[in-house]
Amino acid sequence: MVSLCRAIADVLSPRTCPICGQVLAYEEYVCEPCFRRLERTEQAVMTENITEDLFYRERHFVHGGAWLFFHHSGPVRPLIHSLKFRDNPHLGEWLGMQAAREWQKYDFFDEIDYIVPVPLHPKRLRERGYNQAEYIAHGISRVTGIPVDTEHLFRREYTLQQALKDSMERNRNVQGVFVVEHPEEMFRKRLLLVDDVITTGATLRSCIQAFHAVRGCKITIFALAKTQNEISPSQ
């Protein structure tokens, strides 16, 4: 019945690839040629990579990586735009699943206790209608079986979008905006912090600092994509 409904919907409103615009044949969200074109970073197996370089001074941080490279004219840009700004949250879950399937074989997710998506402020959540990082987290969870936790890390201040600011302003914009509630419940837990795109790392750095209140926890960072030369995903 579900397949029949999907077939009817595809006839009435054909699904298209967010990267090239071609009508999808059998693919769910991205056509196969475009999916193959996505530039992998190989950071699952690289220590001291450009993602880790952003966080190595932070207490509790142990490892990190981004799945794809974000270039201004590359295929990842329209993919992220579709996820964040075109009411396509399930694309995030699907991308999380694809990344987890590729990185699971490198033991990147081993020994993680909880997956923690970067939270949105309630006002931003109402504006967008969903938290794309949470969908990515659930996609990873579907593949790895690691539970998603949205009960401890909160954003207590509403801030302007990071894409509108330069590097220094990004750091000031998110400084101290996150808080961990009931930190004792995260004692010595290994956490995977998840976001969609890393530019300067300011948002995730602020999240890590919120976990300073948690004794003995260890934090791994994961993002769908890492920009180069601080290119904003909204540009």
C-alpha positions in Angstrom: 0.0 0.0 0.0 2.8 2.4 0.9 4.6 1.6 -2.4 1.4 2.2 -4.3 0.9 5.6 -2.6 4.5 6.5 -3.4 4.1 5.6 -7.0 1.0 7.7 -7.3 2.7 10.6 -5.6 5.7 10.3 -7.9 3.4 10.5 -10.9 1.6 13.6 -9.6 4.6 15.3 -8.2 7.9 13.7 -9.4 10.7 13.6 -6.9 13.9 15.3 -8.1 17.5 15.2 -7.1 18.3 18.3 -5.0 21.7 18.5 -6.7 21.1 18.2 -10.4 17.3 18.5 -10.6 16.8 15.3 -12.5 13.7 13.2 -11.8 14.6 10.3 -9.5 14.1 6.9 -10.9 14.5 4.4 -8.1 16.6 6.5 -5.7 15.1 7.9 -2.5 16.6 11.4 -2.2 19.7 11.8 -4.4 20.4 10.4 -7.8 23.2 7.8 -8.0 25.6 9.9 -10.2 25.3 12.9 -7.8 25.8 10.7 -4.8 29.0 9.3 -6.2 30.2 12.9 -6.9 30.0 13.9 -3.2 33.6 14.5 -2.1 34.4 12.3 0.9 36.9 13.6 3.5 38.3 10.3 4.7 38.4 11.9 8.2 37.0 8.7 9.8 40.5 7.3 9.7 42.5 10.5 9.8 43.8 11.8 13.2 44.7 15.5 13.5 42.5 16.3 10.5 41.2 19.8 9.7 38.0 19.2 11.7 39.9 18.0 14.8 42.2 21.0 14.5 39.3 23.2 15.5 38.7 21.5 18.8 41.9 19.8 20.0 42.3 22.4 22.9 38.8 21.7 24.3 38.5 19.7 27.4 36.7 16.3 26.9 37.2 16.4 23.1 38.8 13.1 21.8 38.0 12.7 18.1 36.1 14.2 15.3 35.4 14.3 11.6 33.1 15.5 8.8 31.8 13.1 6.2 32.0 15.5 3.1 33.7 18.6 1.9 31.6 21.6 1.4 32.7 23.8 -1.6 30.9 26.9 -2.8 30.3 25.4 -6.3 30.2 21.7 -5.3 27.3 19.3 -5.0 27.1 19.4 -1.2 25.9 23.0 -1.2 22.5 22.4 -2.8 22.2 19.3 -0.7 22.6 21.2 2.6 20.3 24.0 1.3 17.6 21.4 0.6 18.0 20.0 4.1 17.9 23.2 6.0 15.8 25.7 4.0 13.5 23.7 1.7 11.5 21.7 4.3 13.3 18.5 3.6 14.1 17.1 7.1 14.0 13.4 6.1 16.9 14.1 3.7 19.0 14.6 6.9 18.0 11.2 8.3 18.9 9.6 5.0 22.2 11.3 4.8 23.0 10.3 8.4 22.3 6.7 7.4 24.6 6.9 4.4 27.4 8.4 6.4 27.0 5.9 9.2 27.1 3.0 6.8 30.3 4.2 5.3 32.0 5.1 8.6 30.9 2.3 10.7 33.4 0.0 9.1 36.2 2.2 10.5 34.9 1.9 14.0 34.2 5.6 14.2 31.1 5.1 16.3 32.5 2.4 18.6 32.0 2.8 22.4 29.6 5.8 21.9 26.9 5.9 24.6 24.6 8.6 23.2 24.2 10.6 20.0 23.6 14.3 20.9 22.4 16.6 18.1 23.2 20.3 18.4 19.9 21.8 19.7 18.0 24.7 18.2 16.5 27.4 20.4 12.7 26.8 20.6 12.0 30.0 18.7 14.3 28.8 15.8 12.7 25.4 16.0 9.2 27.0 15.5 10.5 29.1 12.6 12.1 26.1 10.7 9.7 23.4 11.9 12.4 20.9 12.6 16.0 20.5 13.8 18.1 19.1 10.9 20.9 17.9 13.3 18.3 15.8 15.1 17.3 14.1 11.9 20.9 13.4 11.0 21.4 12.0 14.5 18.4 9.6 14.1 19.8 8.5 10.8 23.1 7.5 12.4 21.2 5.8 15.2 19.2 3.7 12.8 22.4 2.2 11.4 24.4 2.0 14.6 21.7 1.3 17.2 23.2 4.1 19.5 20.4 6.0 21.2 19.8 9.7 20.5 19.7 12.0 23.5 17.8 15.3 23.4 17.1 15.6 27.1 20.4 17.1 28.4 21.9 19.7 26.0 19.8 22.8 25.5 20.2 26.2 23.7 19.1 28.8 26.2 19.6 31.9 24.0 18.2 32.8 20.6 21.0 34.1 18.3 21.2 35.3 14.7 22.2 32.6 12.2 25.9 31.9 12.2 26.0 32.1 8.4 25.4 35.9 8.6 28.6 36.5 10.7 32.4 36.4 10.2 34.7 34.2 12.3 35.1 36.4 15.3 31.4 37.2 15.4 30.5 33.5 15.2 32.5 32.8 18.4 30.9 35.7 20.3 27.4 34.9 18.9 27.3 31.4 20.5 29.5 31.9 23.6 27.7 30.5 26.6 24.4 29.9 24.8 24.3 26.1 25.6 23.7 24.5 28.9 23.7 20.9 30.1 20.8 20.0 32.5 21.3 17.1 35.0 25.0 16.8 34.2 25.3 14.0 36.8 23.4 11.7 34.4 26.1 12.1 31.8 28.9 11.1 34.2 31.7 9.3 32.2 29.6 8.9 29.1 31.0 8.9 25.6 29.0 11.3 23.5 28.8 11.9 19.7 27.9 15.6 19.1 26.2 15.9 15.7 25.7 18.9 13.4 25.1 19.5 9.7 28.0 21.7 8.6 31.2 22.9 10.4 32.6 26.2 9.3 34.7 27.8 12.1 33.5 25.3 14.7 32.1 28.0 17.0 28.8 26.3 17.6 30.2 22.9 18.4 33.0 24.4 20.5 30.3 26.1 22.6 28.5 22.8 23.0 31.7 21.1 24.1 32.2 23.9 26.7 28.8 23.3 28.1 29.8 19.7 28.8 32.6 21.0 31.1 29.9 20.6 33.8 30.0 16.9 33.2 32.7 14.9 35.0 34.6 12.4 33.0 32.7 12.5 29.7 34.4 12.1 26.3 33.2 13.9 23.2 33.4 12.9 19.6 32.3 15.4 16.9 30.5 14.4 13.7 29.2 16.6 10.9 27.8 15.9 7.4 30.2 18.4 5.9 33.2 20.7 6.6 33.6 23.9 4.7 36.9 25.1 3.4 38.2 28.7 3.7 35.2 29.5 6.0 32.7 29.4 3.1 29.2 30.0 4.6 26.6 27.3 3.6 24.1 30.1 3.0 26.3 32.0 0.5 
